[in-house]
Amino acid sequence: MTGAGAEDGLRARLEQVVAKILQRQSELDTLLEEDSEQQLGPPASDAALDALEQQAGFPLPPDYRLFLSMHDGWSAFNGQNDLLSTTQRQTRLFQRSIERTKEIQREQNDPAVDGFIIEASTSDTDIAFLDPARHRTDGTMDVVRWDARASEYERVPSFEAYLAKHLEFLERWIAEEKSKLR
C-alpha cells in the first residue's frame, strides 16, 4: 500500500485505538468512581505541524503527525500527563516543565536529553519522547518513557505502538480492578 491508501489505513488504525482508549478509560473511571478529565484536541493546522517540525529539528514520524492532524493533543491522556498539543508546547508553564526535565537529563548525562518530548505534565518529570537516534527510513521513531528516578523505563518502536501499549495497560488495570470486585 502506498500514498493515500497507506495513510488511510494508518488513520483507521489510529481512530480505532483512540476510540478504544477512550472507552477503556471511561470503563476504568467508572470502576474507580472517578471523573475522566481526558479531552482530545481539535485538528492541528498544517502550519502548526510545520512549525512543530521546525522546533523538533526533524520531520515528525508519520503516525505522530497524522495523530496531531486529527487531534492536536490529548489532555489527561496518562493520569496527569498530556499528549502535548502544538499550542501547549508554546505556553510558559509547559516550556518551563520541559526545560526543567532537560536540565535533569543534562545533569545525569542522559542521552534522553536529545529526545523530543511529546507527553508531559507541569508537575512531574515522567515524560514520553521521540528518540531521533532511532529514526527509521519509513519515518517512524521510537517513543521512550522516561522519569528522573528511573531514566528510560519503556521503549516502543512507534507512536502507534505507544498508543497500543497504553491501551494494553488500561486493559490490565481494568482486569485487576474487576478481580477486586469478585
C-alpha positions as CSV (number, residue, x, y, z in Angstrom):
1,M,0.0,0.0,0.0
2,T,1.4,3.4,-0.9
3,G,0.5,7.0,-0.6
4,A,-3.1,7.8,0.2
5,G,-4.0,4.2,0.8
6,A,-1.3,3.7,3.4
7,E,-2.3,7.0,5.1
8,D,-6.0,5.9,5.1
9,G,-5.0,2.6,6.7
10,L,-2.9,4.4,9.4
11,R,-5.8,6.9,10.0
12,A,-8.2,4.0,10.5
13,R,-5.9,2.2,12.9
14,L,-5.3,5.4,14.9
15,E,-9.0,6.2,15.1
16,Q,-9.7,2.7,16.3
17,V,-7.0,2.7,19.1
18,V,-8.0,6.2,20.2
19,A,-11.7,5.2,20.4
20,K,-10.7,2.0,22.4
21,I,-8.5,4.0,24.8
22,L,-11.3,6.5,25.4
23,Q,-13.8,3.6,26.0
24,R,-11.4,1.7,28.4
25,Q,-10.5,4.9,30.3
26,S,-14.3,5.6,30.8
27,E,-14.7,2.0,32.0
28,L,-11.8,2.4,34.4
29,D,-13.1,5.7,35.7
30,T,-16.4,4.1,36.4
31,L,-14.7,1.2,38.3
32,L,-12.6,3.7,40.3
33,E,-15.6,6.0,40.7
34,E,-13.6,8.9,39.2
35,D,-14.4,11.6,36.7
36,S,-12.5,11.4,33.5
37,E,-10.7,14.6,32.5
38,Q,-9.5,13.3,29.2
39,Q,-10.1,15.5,26.2
40,L,-8.9,15.3,22.6
41,G,-7.8,18.4,20.9
42,P,-9.2,19.7,17.6
43,P,-7.1,19.0,14.5
44,A,-3.8,20.9,14.2
45,S,-3.2,23.0,11.2
46,D,-0.6,22.2,8.6
47,A,1.2,25.5,9.6
48,A,1.2,24.4,13.3
49,L,2.6,21.0,12.3
50,D,5.3,22.5,10.1
51,A,6.3,24.8,13.0
52,L,6.5,21.8,15.3
53,E,8.8,20.1,12.9
54,Q,11.0,23.2,12.8
55,Q,11.1,23.1,16.6
56,A,11.9,19.4,16.6
57,G,14.6,19.8,14.0
58,F,13.4,16.7,12.1
59,P,10.3,15.5,10.2
60,L,7.7,14.2,12.6
61,P,7.0,10.5,12.4
62,P,4.0,9.9,10.0
63,D,1.9,8.3,12.7
64,Y,2.5,11.1,15.2
65,R,2.0,13.8,12.7
66,L,-1.3,12.2,11.5
67,F,-2.5,11.9,15.1
68,L,-1.9,15.6,15.6
69,S,-3.6,16.4,12.4
70,M,-6.6,14.5,13.8
71,H,-6.3,15.6,17.5
72,D,-3.9,18.3,18.4
73,G,-3.1,16.9,21.9
74,W,-4.9,14.9,24.5
75,S,-5.3,16.3,28.0
76,A,-5.1,13.8,30.9
77,F,-4.0,11.1,28.5
78,N,-2.0,9.3,31.1
79,G,-3.0,10.4,34.5
80,Q,-1.7,14.0,34.9
81,N,0.3,13.8,31.7
82,D,-0.9,15.3,28.5
83,L,0.0,14.3,25.0
84,L,1.1,17.8,24.2
85,S,-0.6,20.0,21.6
86,T,1.2,22.3,19.4
87,T,-0.2,25.3,21.4
88,Q,0.6,23.8,24.8
89,R,4.2,23.5,23.8
90,Q,4.2,27.3,23.5
91,T,2.9,28.0,27.0
92,R,5.3,29.2,29.5
93,L,4.2,26.6,32.0
94,F,5.0,23.6,29.7
95,Q,8.1,25.3,28.4
96,R,9.4,25.5,32.0
97,S,8.5,21.9,32.7
98,I,10.2,20.7,29.6
99,E,13.3,22.8,30.3
100,R,13.4,21.5,33.9
101,T,13.3,17.9,32.6
102,K,16.1,18.7,30.1
103,E,18.2,20.2,32.9
104,I,17.9,16.9,34.9
105,Q,18.8,14.9,31.8
106,R,21.9,17.1,31.2
107,E,22.9,16.7,34.8
108,Q,22.6,12.9,34.5
109,N,24.4,12.9,31.1
110,D,21.4,11.0,29.9
111,P,21.1,10.6,26.1
112,A,17.3,11.3,26.6
113,V,18.2,15.0,26.5
114,D,18.2,14.7,22.7
115,G,14.6,13.4,22.7
116,F,11.6,15.5,21.6
117,I,9.1,15.5,24.4
118,I,5.6,14.6,23.3
119,E,4.0,13.7,26.7
120,A,4.5,15.6,29.9
121,S,2.8,17.3,32.9
122,T,3.6,20.6,34.6
123,S,4.2,18.9,37.9
124,D,6.4,15.8,37.3
125,T,9.3,14.5,35.3
126,D,7.6,11.4,34.0
127,I,7.6,12.0,30.2
128,A,7.5,10.3,26.8
129,F,9.7,11.5,24.0
130,L,10.5,10.7,20.4
131,D,14.0,9.4,20.0
132,P,15.7,10.9,16.9
133,A,18.5,8.4,17.3
134,R,16.0,5.7,16.3
135,H,14.6,7.5,13.2
136,R,13.9,4.8,10.6
137,T,13.7,5.0,6.8
138,D,9.9,4.8,6.9
139,G,9.9,7.9,9.2
140,T,8.9,6.1,12.4
141,M,10.9,6.5,15.5
142,D,11.0,5.0,19.0
143,V,8.8,6.5,21.7
144,V,10.5,6.3,25.1
145,R,9.1,6.7,28.6
146,W,11.5,8.4,30.9
147,D,11.5,9.5,34.5
148,A,14.1,11.3,36.6
149,R,14.1,8.5,39.1
150,A,14.3,5.6,36.7
151,S,15.7,7.2,33.5
152,E,14.4,5.2,30.5
153,Y,11.9,2.6,31.6
154,E,10.0,1.7,28.4
155,R,10.6,1.9,24.7
156,V,8.3,1.1,21.8
157,P,9.0,1.3,18.1
158,S,6.5,4.0,17.1
159,F,3.8,6.4,18.2
160,E,1.1,4.0,17.0
161,A,2.7,1.2,19.1
162,Y,2.8,3.7,22.0
163,L,-0.9,4.2,21.9
164,A,-1.4,0.4,21.6
165,K,0.8,-0.2,24.7
166,H,-1.3,2.4,26.6
167,L,-4.4,0.5,25.7
168,E,-2.9,-2.8,26.9
169,F,-2.0,-1.0,30.2
170,L,-5.6,0.2,30.7
171,E,-7.0,-3.3,29.9
172,R,-4.7,-4.9,32.5
173,W,-5.7,-2.3,35.1
174,I,-9.4,-2.8,34.4
175,A,-8.9,-6.6,34.8
176,E,-7.2,-6.0,38.1
177,E,-10.0,-3.7,39.3
178,K,-12.7,-6.2,38.3
179,S,-10.9,-9.0,40.1
180,K,-11.0,-7.0,43.3
181,L,-14.8,-6.8,43.0
182,R,-15.2,-10.6,43.0
